Amino acid sequence: MIHVASAFIGGCKNFGKAFAVSSLAGLLMTTTAYSLDLQGHRGARGLMPENTLPAFARALSIGVTTLELDCAITRDGIVVVSHDPALNPDITRGPDGKWLQQEGPPIWNLTYDELERYDVGRIKPGSAYAVRFLKQKALDGTRIPRLAEVFALARKAANDAVRFNIETKISPLHPGRTTTPEDFARRLIALVRQENMAERVTIQSFDWRTLQVVQKEAPEIPTVYLSDQRNSTGNILAGQAESPWTAGLHVRDFGGSIPRMVKAAGGAGWSPYYGDVTRENVGEAHALGLKIVVWTVNNKANIRRMLALGVEGIISDYPDLLRKVAEEEGAALPPATPVNP
């Protein structure tokens, strides 16, 4: 039987006064109720068009503890759900019904009404993305949703327990594609508060600048620090003296320890690429009082390996598979709440 909650609470005994009690309570909402935080990646990307209402409805119908999603801001200030700051030609057709031939305009350059004219309900045939997700169902006419619609969908499902792990899609390498980190974080915070969802939300990012804003201006919302140590794509690379992604913190100053960096930054959780996870850094993170949610784990062997290492949560494109393996391993599971988008 998996006992993630008790392990996490035990690791929090020396957590220190710096972590607000309200944030800790919010963070524990999932782990005290269930022994594993099952997170549907972009809703259920392996099964439905990513980051769309049908994907989130599918995840709720399967039964997850958390809907993982990404957000962007439109020119008129609407918080929408999109992994890509600019329209992705692999999943986007224009108002004329034709596939985009190259990357489309940044969402920050479009009003919400203009954004609604694009169709994201199908993967472009023949693309590398299509090869990766052969099981994804096509739903022509599906649009990029507002974040408020995702909250409304959970209410429609009568699910008052599911949480929302929201990533700010912003990059220090492409500042012109989005609003500023400060404005991005403030608009997201304002919507979360307006929707009375602060107790059910965590905010995560590879760009740690937005997380610093959240911690300063909305301490009631826990922050989760994403990390990736792979090749040239990672935000924290071995041997790299500095990273523009980590809000002025440098891994060399922490003896190469990312958990120590996250702790120093003020994070409530650490979300590493699952391939970067070891028994040693899991133990270190837990000793620091950090919850660990790994991404993105899509096969049984790796799911079981992560469970054996004692992580608190797993993000997967296939929440149905994740739930099945978790059940086989004896985890307590959240109820399914079927809903139509």
C-alpha positions in Angstrom: 0.0 0.0 0.0 1.3 3.5 -0.9 1.4 5.9 2.0 2.6 9.1 0.3 0.6 11.4 2.6 2.2 10.1 5.8 5.7 10.3 4.3 5.1 13.8 3.1 3.7 15.0 6.4 6.6 13.4 8.3 9.0 15.3 6.0 7.3 18.5 6.9 8.1 18.4 10.7 11.1 20.6 10.1 9.5 22.6 7.3 10.0 25.9 9.2 8.0 29.0 9.7 8.8 30.4 6.2 6.1 28.3 4.6 2.6 29.7 5.2 0.2 27.4 7.0 -2.5 28.3 4.4 -0.3 27.2 1.6 0.6 23.9 3.3 -3.1 23.2 3.9 -3.9 23.8 0.3 -1.0 21.6 -0.9 -2.1 18.8 1.3 -5.7 18.7 0.1 -4.9 16.0 -2.4 -2.3 14.0 -0.5 -4.3 13.7 2.7 -7.3 12.4 0.8 -5.5 10.1 -1.6 -2.2 8.3 -1.5 -1.2 9.6 -4.9 -1.8 12.8 -6.8 -3.0 11.6 -10.2 -2.6 14.5 -12.7 -4.0 14.4 -16.2 -1.4 16.2 -18.5 -3.1 18.9 -20.5 -6.3 17.2 -19.4 -5.7 13.8 -21.2 -3.5 14.6 -24.1 -3.1 11.0 -25.1 -6.8 10.6 -25.5 -8.3 13.9 -26.5 -7.1 17.2 -28.1 -4.7 18.7 -25.5 -5.8 21.5 -23.2 -9.4 21.5 -24.4 -12.6 21.1 -22.6 -13.1 17.6 -24.0 -9.7 16.6 -22.6 -10.5 18.0 -19.2 -14.0 16.3 -19.3 -12.3 13.0 -20.1 -9.9 13.3 -17.2 -12.7 14.1 -14.8 -14.7 11.1 -16.2 -11.7 8.8 -15.6 -11.1 10.2 -12.1 -8.0 12.3 -11.3 -7.0 14.4 -8.4 -5.6 17.2 -10.5 -6.1 18.7 -13.9 -2.7 19.8 -15.2 -2.8 22.6 -17.8 -1.0 25.5 -19.3 -2.1 29.1 -19.7 -1.5 32.1 -21.9 -2.8 35.7 -21.9 -4.6 37.3 -24.9 -4.2 40.9 -26.0 -7.4 41.8 -24.2 -6.3 40.2 -21.0 -8.2 36.9 -21.1 -6.4 33.9 -19.4 -6.7 31.0 -21.8 -5.5 27.4 -21.8 -2.7 26.7 -24.2 0.7 25.0 -24.0 2.2 27.1 -26.8 2.6 30.9 -26.5 2.2 31.0 -30.3 -0.3 28.9 -32.3 1.1 25.5 -33.0 0.9 24.4 -36.6 0.7 20.7 -35.6 -2.7 21.2 -34.0 -4.1 24.4 -35.4 -6.3 25.2 -38.4 -7.1 28.8 -39.3 -10.5 30.5 -39.9 -10.3 29.2 -43.5 -10.2 25.6 -42.2 -6.6 25.0 -43.5 -3.7 23.9 -41.4 -1.2 26.6 -40.4 1.9 26.1 -42.6 4.2 27.6 -39.9 4.0 28.8 -36.4 1.0 31.1 -36.0 0.8 34.4 -34.2 1.5 34.7 -30.5 -1.6 34.5 -28.4 -0.6 37.7 -26.8 -1.1 39.4 -30.2 -4.7 38.1 -30.5 -7.9 39.2 -28.8 -9.9 36.3 -27.4 -12.5 36.8 -30.2 -9.7 36.4 -32.8 -8.3 33.4 -31.0 -11.7 31.7 -31.0 -11.6 31.5 -34.8 -8.9 28.8 -34.7 -9.7 25.1 -34.5 -7.5 22.9 -32.3 -9.5 19.7 -32.4 -7.3 17.5 -34.5 -3.6 16.7 -34.9 -2.1 17.5 -38.3 -1.9 14.2 -40.2 1.6 13.1 -41.0 3.2 15.3 -38.3 5.6 13.9 -35.7 3.0 14.8 -33.1 0.4 12.6 -34.8 2.8 9.6 -34.7 3.3 10.1 -30.9 -0.5 10.2 -30.1 -2.2 7.7 -32.3 -5.0 7.2 -29.8 -6.0 10.8 -29.6 -9.6 11.3 -30.7 -10.2 14.1 -33.3 -13.0 16.6 -32.4 -13.3 19.1 -35.2 -14.5 22.5 -34.2 -12.8 22.4 -30.7 -11.5 25.8 -29.6 -8.9 27.0 -27.1 -10.8 27.5 -23.9 -10.7 30.2 -21.3 -9.4 29.1 -17.9 -12.7 30.2 -16.4 -14.4 27.6 -18.5 -12.2 24.8 -17.1 -13.2 25.9 -13.6 -16.9 25.9 -14.7 -16.5 22.4 -16.1 -15.4 21.1 -12.8 -18.4 22.7 -11.2 -20.6 21.2 -13.8 -19.2 17.8 -12.9 -20.1 18.5 -9.2 -16.4 17.9 -8.4 -15.5 20.3 -5.6 -12.2 18.4 -4.8 -10.3 18.2 -8.1 -7.3 20.5 -8.1 -5.7 22.6 -10.9 -2.0 22.6 -11.6 -1.6 25.6 -13.8 1.6 26.3 -15.7 2.6 29.8 -16.8 3.8 29.5 -20.4 6.4 32.2 -20.6 10.0 32.2 -21.7 12.9 34.5 -20.9 14.3 33.6 -24.3 11.3 35.1 -26.2 10.1 38.1 -24.2 8.1 39.6 -27.1 5.8 36.6 -27.3 4.0 37.2 -24.0 3.3 39.9 -21.5 5.8 40.5 -18.7 6.3 37.9 -15.9 4.7 40.3 -13.4 1.7 41.1 -15.5 1.2 37.4 -16.5 1.3 36.3 -12.8 -1.0 39.1 -11.7 -3.6 38.4 -14.3 -3.6 34.7 -13.4 -3.8 35.4 -9.7 -6.7 37.8 -10.2 -8.7 35.2 -12.1 -8.0 32.4 -9.6 -9.2 34.7 -6.8 -12.2 35.9 -8.8 -13.2 32.3 -9.3 -12.6 31.4 -5.6 -10.2 28.7 -6.6 -7.1 29.7 -4.6 -7.4 26.8 -2.3 -7.5 24.3 -5.2 -4.8 25.8 -7.4 -1.0 25.4 -7.6 1.0 27.5 -10.1 4.0 25.9 -11.7 6.6 27.1 -14.3 9.9 26.5 -15.9 10.3 30.3 -15.8 10.8 30.8 -12.1 10.3 34.6 -12.4 6.5 34.2 -12.4 6.6 32.0 -9.3 8.5 34.7 -7.4 5.6 37.1 -8.2 3.0 34.6 -7.0 4.8 34.0 -3.8 5.0 37.7 -3.1 1.5 38.7 -4.1 -0.5 35.6 -3.5 1.1 33.6 -0.7 -2.0 31.5 -0.3 -1.4 29.8 -3.7 1.4 27.2 -3.5 4.1 27.3 -6.2 5.7 24.3 -7.9 9.1 24.7 -9.6 9.5 22.8 -12.8 13.0 21.5 -13.8 14.5 19.9 -16.9 18.1 18.8 -17.1 18.0 17.3 -20.6 20.3 18.4 -23.4 20.0 22.0 -24.6 16.2 22.1 -23.9 16.5 22.1 -20.2 16.1 25.1 -17.9 18.8 23.8 -15.6 21.8 22.3 -17.3 24.8 20.5 -15.7 27.9 22.6 -15.9 25.9 25.7 -16.8 27.0 28.7 -14.7 23.8 30.6 -15.0 20.3 30.1 -16.4 17.9 32.8 -17.5 15.0 30.6 -16.3 15.7 30.4 -12.6 15.1 34.0 -11.3 18.7 34.7 -10.5 19.5 31.5 -8.7 22.4 29.4 -9.9 22.8 25.7 -9.4 26.5 26.0 -8.7 25.6 27.9 -5.5 23.7 24.9 -4.2 26.3 22.2 -4.8 24.4 21.1 -7.9 21.2 20.4 -5.9 18.0 21.4 -7.6 15.9 20.6 -4.5 18.0 23.0 -2.5 17.5 25.6 -5.2 13.7 25.1 -5.1 13.7 25.4 -1.3 15.7 28.6 -1.4 13.4 30.0 -4.0 10.5 29.5 -1.7 8.7 26.7 -3.6 6.2 24.3 -2.0 6.9 21.6 -4.6 9.4 20.4 -7.1 8.3 19.0 -10.5 11.2 17.4 -12.3 11.3 15.5 -15.6 10.9 11.9 -14.4 14.1 10.8 -16.1 16.1 13.2 -13.8 14.7 11.6 -10.6 16.8 9.4 -8.4 16.4 7.9 -5.0 18.9 10.4 -3.7 17.3 13.6 -4.9 13.9 12.3 -3.9 15.2 11.8 -0.4 16.9 15.2 -0.4 13.7 16.9 -1.5 11.6 15.2 1.1 14.1 16.1 3.8 13.5 19.7 2.8 9.8 19.3 3.0 9.2 19.5 -0.8 6.3 17.6 -2.5 7.5 15.9 -5.7 5.3 15.7 -8.8 7.1 14.2 -11.8 6.3 14.7 -15.5 5.4 13.2 -18.0 5.1 9.4 -17.3 3.3 7.4 -19.9 4.2 3.7 -19.5 3.6 1.2 -16.7 7.2 0.4 -16.0 8.1 4.1 -15.4 4.9 4.7 -13.4 5.8 1.9 -11.1 9.4 3.1 -10.8 8.2 6.5 -9.8 5.8 5.0 -7.2 8.7 2.9 -5.8 10.8 6.1 -5.4 8.0 7.6 -3.3 7.0 10.7 -5.3 3.7 12.3 -4.3 2.3 12.9 -7.7 2.6 11.8 -11.4 1.6 13.7 -14.4 0.6 11.6 -17.4 -0.9 12.0 -20.9 -2.8 8.8 -20.1 -4.7 9.3 -16.8 -6.6 6.1 -17.5 -3.3 4.1 -17.5 -2.0 6.0 -14.5 -5.1 5.3 -12.5 -5.0 1.6 -13.5 -1.4 1.1 -12.4 -2.0 3.1 -9.2 -4.9 0.9 -8.4 -2.8 -2.2 -9.0 -0.2 -0.8 -6.6 -2.8 -0.3 -3.9 -3.2 3.5 -4.1 -6.4 5.1 -2.8 -8.2 6.6 -5.9 -10.4 9.7 -6.4 -13.9 9.2 -7.6 -14.7 9.5 -11.3 -17.0 12.4 -12.1 -18.4 11.9 -15.6 -19.3 15.1 -17.4 -19.9 16.4 -20.9 -17.9 19.4 -22.1 
